[in-house]
Amino acid sequence: MSTTIEKIVTLCKTKGFVFPGSEIYGGLANTWDYGPLGVELKNNIKREWWKFFVTSNTNSVGLDGGILLNPMVWKASGHVDGFSDPLMDCKSCKTRHRADHITNNKCPICGKSDWTEIRQFNLMFKTTRGVTEDATNTVYLRPESAQNQFVDFLNVQRSMRLKIPFGIGQIGKAFRNEITPGNFIFRTIEFEQMEHQLFCTEKESVKVYKEYKDKAMEFNSMRLGLNKKKLRFKDHDELAHYAKMACDLEFDFGGSIGWGELGGTHHRGTFDLGNHNKFSGKSQEYTDPMTGEKFIPTVIESSHGCDRLFLACLFNAYCEEPDKDETRIVLKLHPRIAPYKVAILPLQKKEQGPKAMEIYRALCKEFPCTFDDTASIGKRYRRQDEIGTPFCVTVDFDTEKDDTVTVRDRDTMEQKRIKIQEIKDYVGLRIL
């Protein structure tokens, strides 16, 4: 049975992964809040990305740049003059649409063909800084997080005494005032990016570009557990103004979304540092410590959308399996990104509850755990399956006799008897 966006939305709402933003006030289009399980899953994805692209690389460091930057940053990057969509309004139903997404000149809402003239709308959110709203105080919410890494390039390089090639990684929010198709969290006006900029020489840039394509595939398939058969690279037909080479890594969501971009690898050349060198009047040149040569480094970028990876992980993991007289819904998330690693379940609340709580309090210091003593043990297993918990530990009547518990595997439903003192290592080895 195929996974649909409707099933994922229902799961997210009812199980605490994602809620509609401002729902009690009627909501705000294309805004979402990550619930208790959602924030754990999302943080796990970000943690894996940071470990893979930053801390496990000997030549990479991190940055946490501000959302608001000097407006000249966006002038230099090309966003002020060239970051826009062609939009037009339907005069009949008063809805706004991207002109390049309209087929047969008909409004997808009402079917009429009565349009306003096409106008270019800049996608950046404007706001004002200060007590007056004159033009000199206009600032923007950043439409991408990468520019922080460029404007702080020399600060990072000098303070950390880095030699090219080296990378700067960052995870942060970005904002785009664009029309979205409504595919849940796939495309939103507020989203989180995970971006790594590798600064290198032009000579080695093509080699690094290919290496970072391979790294992107490895991260998605090996670290997040996405099905490699549902991943593909797609080269850009038209390159962005900053790019020399570029490709997207896409995932097959199926249904209404189909193949969708999760991230991209981009050869940005010297565009960004070169333009900041020009617009700021401050040299962005790197000095080779061996030769004394000064040059503006080339940039290879690896970029991922955290929210889209979150959605891909849910689509990839969602399963419906026949089990006796009912369908078992199970999220087969890779254990390293599952919100909870283990659930502690007393067979009976009164008799085994205190011992189960003792085990829970000890284990929750090691990895994320949950405790559940409500309803039958079978129903509790099903609840944990549905939120992706890889292991359930059941405390029963024999626990008091021999200090053993039953560990149940989410995917195989196999059960094994182990000592209480073995739980930490048993689970720990299987969530790496």
TORDRENTOR-160455 format. One line per field, with one value per residue (C-alpha): z, y, x; residue in three letters. Coordinates in nm, 4 decimals, m for minus. Layout:
BEGIN
c3: Z/...
c2: Y/...
c1: X/...
resn: ALA/...
***
This chain:
BEGIN
c3: 0.0000/m0.1054/0.1387/0.0805/0.2052/0.3803/0.5882/0.6858/0.7822/0.9989/1.1663/1.2371/1.3895/1.6032/1.7248/1.8055/1.5157/1.3429/1.4181/1.2030/1.3084/1.5136/1.4741/1.7476/1.5509/1.2208/1.1335/0.9067/0.5617/0.5214/0.8802/1.1037/1.4572/1.5388/1.8308/2.1019/1.8713/1.5727/1.7489/1.8579/1.5043/1.3543/1.6081/1.5369/1.1636/1.2339/1.4765/1.2160/0.9495/1.1825/1.2771/0.9132/0.7514/1.0353/1.3373/1.1558/0.8971/1.0149/0.8020/0.8908/1.1611/1.2488/1.2503/1.3819/1.1912/1.2446/1.0520/0.9960/0.7941/0.6507/0.3435/0.1278/0.1759/m0.0322/m0.2903/m0.3335/m0.3452/m0.6209/m0.4149/m0.4170/m0.7961/m0.9128/m0.6494/m0.7724/m0.9113/m1.1978/m1.0305/m1.1517/m0.9904/m1.1024/m1.1299/m1.0815/m0.7557/m0.6345/m0.5879/m0.6748/m0.8777/m1.0279/m1.3968/m1.4942/m1.3163/m1.5022/m1.7762/m2.0590/m1.9207/m1.6747/m1.3041/m1.1113/m0.8529/m1.0559/m1.4127/m1.5510/m1.7731/m1.6469/m1.5286/m1.4246/m1.5910/m1.4828/m1.2180/m1.0631/m0.6835/m0.4795/m0.2522/0.0442/0.3569/0.4335/0.7780/0.9326/1.1925/1.4269/1.5340/1.1898/0.8734/0.6181/0.3416/0.4982/0.7783/0.5575/0.6427/0.5202/0.6764/0.5118/0.2147/0.2539/0.5325/0.3103/0.3068/0.6753/0.5845/0.3122/0.5038/0.7993/0.5797/0.6798/1.0458/1.0662/0.8669/1.0692/1.4140/1.3625/1.1584/0.8786/0.5555/0.2264/0.1596/0.4620/0.5249/0.7268/0.8256/0.9476/1.0376/1.0490/0.9507/0.6183/0.4863/0.1396/0.0635/m0.2144/m0.3170/m0.2007/m0.3450/m0.0060/0.0143/0.3937/0.5080/0.1681/0.0750/0.3395/0.3859/0.6933/0.6773/0.8098/0.5991/0.6658/0.4507/0.4214/0.2187/0.1172/0.0258/m0.2153/m0.5206/m0.8679/m0.9735/m0.7239/m0.7396/m0.9919/m0.7906/m0.4687/m0.6419/m0.7336/m0.3836/m0.2278/m0.4532/m0.3187/0.0382/m0.0082/m0.1282/0.1559/0.4181/0.2966/0.2372/0.5061/0.7925/0.7565/0.6131/0.3041/0.0368/m0.2188/m0.4966/m0.4248/m0.4489/m0.7650/m0.8837/m1.1297/m1.2990/m1.3311/m1.6790/m1.6080/m1.3686/m1.1024/m1.1401/m0.8974/m1.0185/m1.2548/m1.1899/m0.9890/m0.9218/m0.6920/m0.4866/m0.5200/m0.3317/m0.4753/m0.2444/m0.4818/m0.5034/m0.5357/m0.4726/m0.6880/m0.7122/m0.4837/m0.4083/m0.0701/m0.1247/m0.3766/m0.4568/m0.6156/m0.7664/m0.6743/m0.8165/m0.6779/m0.7219/m0.3553/m0.2120/m0.5289/m0.4985/m0.1274/m0.2103/m0.4598/m0.2686/0.0783/m0.0345/0.2038/0.0552/0.0745/m0.0553/0.1097/0.1439/0.0830/0.3785/0.1679/m0.1466/m0.0306/m0.3253/m0.2705/m0.4321/m0.3825/m0.3049/m0.5040/m0.3143/m0.3345/m0.1470/m0.0064/0.0979/0.2547/0.3598/0.7099/0.6826/0.3541/0.4971/0.7902/0.5473/0.3377/0.6487/0.7367/0.3830/0.3707/0.7085/0.6977/0.6599/0.6873/0.7592/0.7966/1.1437/1.2421/1.2163/1.1955/1.0099/1.1969/1.1262/1.1883/1.1295/1.0398/1.1107/1.1335/1.5092/1.5205/1.4201/1.5946/1.8528/2.1302/2.1294/2.3829/2.5608/2.9130/2.9677/3.2964/3.2228/3.5002/3.6340/4.0020/4.0311/3.7909/3.7747/4.0389/3.8957/3.5417/3.6524/3.8157/3.4857/3.2914/3.5141/3.4683/3.0894/3.0106/3.1186/2.8345/2.5420/2.4775/2.6372/2.7064/2.9740/2.9096/3.1580/3.0066/2.8168/2.7255/2.6402/2.2804/2.2355/2.3894/2.1435/1.8600/1.9922/1.9953/1.6472/1.5098/1.6385/1.5358/1.8730/1.7780/2.1093/2.3825/2.7212/2.9122/3.2884/3.3977/3.6867/3.6222/3.6462/4.0254/4.0334/3.8002/3.7042/3.3387/3.0974/2.7530/2.4698/2.1600/1.8186/1.6319/1.2798/1.3344/1.6500/1.7840/2.1617/2.3616/2.7312/2.8725/3.2069/3.3248/3.3368/2.9697/2.8366/2.7991/2.5862/2.3957/2.2815/2.2537/2.0046/1.7835/1.7550/1.6197
c2: 0.0000/0.3349/0.6109/0.9289/1.2809/1.2569/0.9589/1.1368/1.4566/1.2583/1.0674/1.3885/1.5632/1.2755/1.1464/1.4767/1.5211/1.8348/2.0691/2.3464/2.6863/2.9116/2.6543/2.7928/3.1202/2.9552/2.8971/3.0819/2.9350/2.7210/2.7562/2.4559/2.3773/2.0710/1.8795/1.6734/1.3825/1.6081/1.8195/1.5047/1.3632/1.6969/1.7486/1.3983/1.4763/1.7990/1.6221/1.3575/1.6222/1.8227/1.5140/1.4038/1.7373/1.9297/1.7482/1.4339/1.6428/1.7525/2.0671/2.1931/2.4204/2.5542/2.8907/3.0245/3.3451/3.5965/3.5998/3.9765/4.1026/4.4377/4.4977/4.5359/4.1654/4.0908/4.3508/4.1818/3.8335/3.9316/3.8759/4.2379/4.2663/3.9097/3.7026/3.7139/3.5067/3.5974/3.6228/3.7068/3.7246/3.5572/3.8331/3.5858/3.4088/3.6598/3.3984/3.4543/3.2100/3.1732/3.2466/2.9761/2.7113/2.7830/2.5375/2.6132/2.9673/2.8441/2.9172/2.5883/2.7081/2.8322/2.7313/3.0844/3.2616/3.6180/3.7275/4.0446/4.1362/3.9328/4.1114/4.0244/3.9860/3.9767/3.6722/3.8289/3.9275/4.2950/4.4461/4.7697/4.8410/5.1392/5.3579/5.4898/5.3060/5.5055/5.3261/5.3673/5.1290/4.8434/4.5035/4.1543/3.8158/3.6083/3.4011/3.1637/3.0932/3.0650/3.4358/3.4277/3.1827/3.4133/3.7416/3.5717/3.3793/3.5703/3.6018/3.2250/3.1538/3.3869/3.3101/2.9338/2.9533/2.7429/2.6513/2.5950/2.3654/2.4098/2.4164/2.6134/2.4479/2.6138/2.5142/2.7916/2.9385/3.1031/3.2741/3.3101/3.4959/3.2633/3.0898/2.7284/2.4312/2.3131/1.9853/1.9957/2.0853/2.0183/2.3877/2.6508/3.0210/2.9527/2.6613/2.5358/2.4878/2.2809/2.4162/2.3432/2.5667/2.4183/2.6858/2.5581/2.6471/2.6581/2.3790/2.1282/2.2489/1.9964/1.7077/1.8470/1.8961/1.5270/1.4256/1.6311/1.4714/1.1352/1.2701/1.3861/1.0415/0.8717/1.0983/1.0452/0.6715/0.5555/0.8024/0.8744/0.5365/0.6616/0.3964/0.4467/0.3275/0.6312/0.8788/1.0334/1.3257/1.5740/1.8257/2.1770/2.2614/2.6305/2.7412/3.0048/3.3337/3.2221/2.8641/2.7008/2.3491/2.2363/1.9339/1.8421/1.5255/1.4135/1.1634/0.9822/1.0729/0.9203/1.0402/1.4116/1.5202/1.2720/1.3344/1.6217/1.8036/1.7316/1.9280/2.0212/2.0346/2.3626/2.4879/2.8563/2.9584/3.2884/3.4648/3.5177/3.6152/3.8112/4.0185/4.0813/4.1880/4.4377/4.5675/4.5910/4.7388/4.4929/4.2398/3.8815/3.7353/3.4379/3.4345/3.1015/3.0550/2.8537/3.0678/3.4038/3.4018/3.5938/3.4797/3.4625/3.0997/2.8936/2.7572/2.4129/2.4076/2.1148/2.2222/2.0273/2.1305/1.9945/2.0045/1.8137/1.5520/1.5195/1.4552/1.2130/1.0145/0.9777/0.8727/0.6297/0.4749/0.4556/0.1003/m0.0677/m0.4386/m0.6940/m0.8466/m1.0857/m0.8921/m0.5429/m0.3409/m0.2641/0.0870/0.1066/0.3794/0.1973/0.4959/0.4304/0.3817/0.6673/0.9227/0.7721/1.0167/0.7563/0.4736/0.2546/0.2362/0.0950/m0.0940/m0.2555/m0.5585/m0.4477/m0.0945/m0.1729/m0.4769/m0.3890/m0.0109/0.0867/m0.1420/m0.0251/0.3378/0.2621/0.1204/0.4149/0.6723/0.5005/0.4608/0.8110/0.9460/0.7473/0.8037/0.9323/0.6982/0.6906/0.5214/0.3804/0.1918/0.2535/m0.0062/m0.3637/m0.4548/m0.5248/m0.1777/m0.0226/m0.2098/m0.0724/0.2838/0.2571/0.0986/0.3904/0.6528/0.4586/0.3439/0.0658/m0.1252/m0.1962/m0.3279/m0.5125/m0.5568/m0.8634/m1.1059/m1.2802/m0.9534/m0.9535/m1.3135/m1.3031/m0.9346/m1.0042/m0.8184/m0.8840/m0.6681/m0.6496/m0.5425/m0.2981/m0.4260/m0.8017/m0.8133/m1.0725/m1.0848/m1.1629/m1.2091/m1.0165/m0.8964/m0.5468/m0.4453/m0.5456/m0.3107/m0.0081/m0.1890/m0.3920/m0.0808/0.1393/m0.0901/m0.1020/0.2729/0.3741
c1: 0.0000/0.1480/0.2257/0.0262/0.0793/m0.2598/m0.1425/0.1777/m0.0082/m0.2519/0.0297/0.2208/m0.0802/m0.2089/0.1279/0.2972/0.5396/0.4056/0.1135/m0.0396/0.0968/m0.1359/m0.4124/m0.6421/m0.6595/m0.7393/m0.3754/m0.1341/m0.0822/0.2306/0.3511/0.4065/0.5190/0.7278/0.5776/0.7501/0.8400/0.9026/1.1613/1.3475/1.3507/1.4514/1.7291/1.8576/1.8741/2.0607/2.2942/2.3787/2.4410/2.6657/2.8633/2.8989/2.9877/3.1538/3.2940/3.4106/3.6004/3.9431/3.9277/3.5780/3.4369/3.0927/2.9169/2.5871/2.5199/2.2416/1.9141/1.9379/2.2354/2.3377/2.1141/2.4255/2.4923/2.1829/2.2790/2.6151/2.4628/2.2185/1.9044/1.7868/1.7908/1.7327/1.5511/1.1913/0.9034/0.6663/0.3241/m0.0238/m0.3673/m0.6870/m0.9480/m1.2312/m1.1365/m0.8738/m0.6011/m0.2331/m0.0265/0.3203/0.2863/0.5361/0.3245/0.0004/m0.1031/m0.3462/m0.3824/m0.6489/m0.6697/m0.6229/m0.8786/m1.1748/m1.0849/m1.1226/m0.8681/m0.9040/m0.5586/m0.3810/m0.0533/0.2482/0.4540/0.7888/0.7689/1.0879/1.0841/1.2603/1.0683/1.1201/1.1130/1.2339/1.4964/1.4578/1.1692/1.0730/0.9809/1.1792/1.3637/1.7076/1.6068/1.4886/1.6370/1.5544/1.4996/1.7703/1.6466/1.9423/2.1886/2.4981/2.5838/2.6826/2.9555/3.0849/3.0828/3.2556/3.4990/3.8127/3.7099/3.6753/3.9916/4.2132/4.0758/4.0987/4.4254/4.2765/4.4496/4.2726/4.0969/3.8674/3.4954/3.2405/2.9135/2.5962/2.2408/1.9846/1.6503/1.5787/1.2646/1.1122/0.7924/0.6853/0.3665/0.3779/0.1853/0.0641/0.2562/0.2768/0.6321/0.7929/0.7858/0.7207/0.7868/1.0031/1.2469/1.5768/1.8885/2.1982/2.4809/2.8506/3.0830/3.4183/3.6743/3.9371/4.1448/3.9947/4.2300/4.0887/3.7261/3.5876/3.7356/3.5862/3.2479/3.2352/3.3451/3.0674/2.8067/2.9230/2.9135/2.5545/2.4481/2.6328/2.4777/2.1226/2.1441/2.3880/2.3412/1.9683/1.8748/1.6886/1.6315/1.9093/1.6776/1.4587/1.7466/1.8863/2.0935/1.9482/2.1762/2.0367/1.9090/1.9619/2.2322/2.1710/2.3560/2.6270/2.6817/2.9301/2.8014/2.4991/2.2837/1.9960/1.9674/1.6066/1.3915/1.0909/0.8024/0.5495/0.1894/0.1242/0.4846/0.6767/1.0491/1.1383/1.4634/1.6224/1.9405/2.2030/2.5710/2.6829/3.0065/2.9714/3.3091/3.4365/3.1035/3.0169/3.3543/3.4305/3.1140/3.1619/3.5178/3.3736/3.0706/3.2267/3.5578/3.7281/3.9670/3.8394/4.1630/4.3274/4.7057/4.8758/5.1162/5.3611/5.3864/5.2519/5.0083/4.6861/4.3617/3.9862/3.8933/3.6475/3.3464/3.1834/2.8546/2.6601/2.3129/2.0248/1.6756/1.6179/1.2377/1.2429/1.4779/1.2361/0.9502/1.1577/1.2500/0.8811/0.7831/1.0751/0.9903/0.6087/0.4771/0.1391/0.1678/m0.1140/m0.1148/m0.3944/m0.7220/m0.5712/m0.3118/0.0078/0.1376/0.5100/0.7676/1.0884/1.3111/1.6816/1.7430/1.9952/1.7290/1.4245/1.2764/1.2859/1.5396/1.3614/1.0262/1.0012/0.6744/0.5657/0.3488/0.1137/0.1121/0.0813/0.3071/0.5926/0.5502/0.8085/1.0796/1.0056/1.0328/1.3669/1.4964/1.3529/1.5233/1.8569/1.8283/1.6967/2.0354/2.1942/1.9531/1.5983/1.3435/0.9722/0.7627/0.4147/0.1965/m0.1479/m0.3586/m0.2683/0.0901/m0.0128/m0.1609/0.1469/0.3680/0.1543/0.1857/0.5632/0.5702/0.3718/0.6167/0.9260/1.0670/1.3124/1.3070/1.0540/1.1644/0.8938/0.9231/0.7220/0.6746/1.0075/1.2010/1.1857/1.3080/1.6088/1.6643/1.5800/1.3502/1.2082/1.3439/1.1224/1.2526/1.0247/1.0881/1.0983/0.8804/1.1235/1.1647/1.4756/1.5378/1.8350/1.9664/1.8702/2.2359/2.2722/2.0003/2.2284/2.4865/2.2253/2.0378/2.3456/2.5193/2.2087/2.1424/2.4843
resn: MET/SER/THR/THR/ILE/GLU/LYS/ILE/VAL/THR/LEU/CYS/LYS/THR/LYS/GLY/PHE/VAL/PHE/PRO/GLY/SER/GLU/ILE/TYR/GLY/GLY/LEU/ALA/ASN/THR/TRP/ASP/TYR/GLY/PRO/LEU/GLY/VAL/GLU/LEU/LYS/ASN/ASN/ILE/LYS/ARG/GLU/TRP/TRP/LYS/PHE/PHE/VAL/THR/SER/ASN/THR/ASN/SER/VAL/GLY/LEU/ASP/GLY/GLY/ILE/LEU/LEU/ASN/PRO/MET/VAL/TRP/LYS/ALA/SER/GLY/HIS/VAL/ASP/GLY/PHE/SER/ASP/PRO/LEU/MET/ASP/CYS/LYS/SER/CYS/LYS/THR/ARG/HIS/ARG/ALA/ASP/HIS/ILE/THR/ASN/ASN/LYS/CYS/PRO/ILE/CYS/GLY/LYS/SER/ASP/TRP/THR/GLU/ILE/ARG/GLN/PHE/ASN/LEU/MET/PHE/LYS/THR/THR/ARG/GLY/VAL/THR/GLU/ASP/ALA/THR/ASN/THR/VAL/TYR/LEU/ARG/PRO/GLU/SER/ALA/GLN/ASN/GLN/PHE/VAL/ASP/PHE/LEU/ASN/VAL/GLN/ARG/SER/MET/ARG/LEU/LYS/ILE/PRO/PHE/GLY/ILE/GLY/GLN/ILE/GLY/LYS/ALA/PHE/ARG/ASN/GLU/ILE/THR/PRO/GLY/ASN/PHE/ILE/PHE/ARG/THR/ILE/GLU/PHE/GLU/GLN/MET/GLU/HIS/GLN/LEU/PHE/CYS/THR/GLU/LYS/GLU/SER/VAL/LYS/VAL/TYR/LYS/GLU/TYR/LYS/ASP/LYS/ALA/MET/GLU/PHE/ASN/SER/MET/ARG/LEU/GLY/LEU/ASN/LYS/LYS/LYS/LEU/ARG/PHE/LYS/ASP/HIS/ASP/GLU/LEU/ALA/HIS/TYR/ALA/LYS/MET/ALA/CYS/ASP/LEU/GLU/PHE/ASP/PHE/GLY/GLY/SER/ILE/GLY/TRP/GLY/GLU/LEU/GLY/GLY/THR/HIS/HIS/ARG/GLY/THR/PHE/ASP/LEU/GLY/ASN/HIS/ASN/LYS/PHE/SER/GLY/LYS/SER/GLN/GLU/TYR/THR/ASP/PRO/MET/THR/GLY/GLU/LYS/PHE/ILE/PRO/THR/VAL/ILE/GLU/SER/SER/HIS/GLY/CYS/ASP/ARG/LEU/PHE/LEU/ALA/CYS/LEU/PHE/ASN/ALA/TYR/CYS/GLU/GLU/PRO/ASP/LYS/ASP/GLU/THR/ARG/ILE/VAL/LEU/LYS/LEU/HIS/PRO/ARG/ILE/ALA/PRO/TYR/LYS/VAL/ALA/ILE/LEU/PRO/LEU/GLN/LYS/LYS/GLU/GLN/GLY/PRO/LYS/ALA/MET/GLU/ILE/TYR/ARG/ALA/LEU/CYS/LYS/GLU/PHE/PRO/CYS/THR/PHE/ASP/ASP/THR/ALA/SER/ILE/GLY/LYS/ARG/TYR/ARG/ARG/GLN/ASP/GLU/ILE/GLY/THR/PRO/PHE/CYS/VAL/THR/VAL/ASP/PHE/ASP/THR/GLU/LYS/ASP/ASP/THR/VAL/THR/VAL/ARG/ASP/ARG/ASP/THR/MET/GLU/GLN/LYS/ARG/ILE/LYS/ILE/GLN/GLU/ILE/LYS/ASP/TYR/VAL/GLY/LEU/ARG/ILE/LEU
***
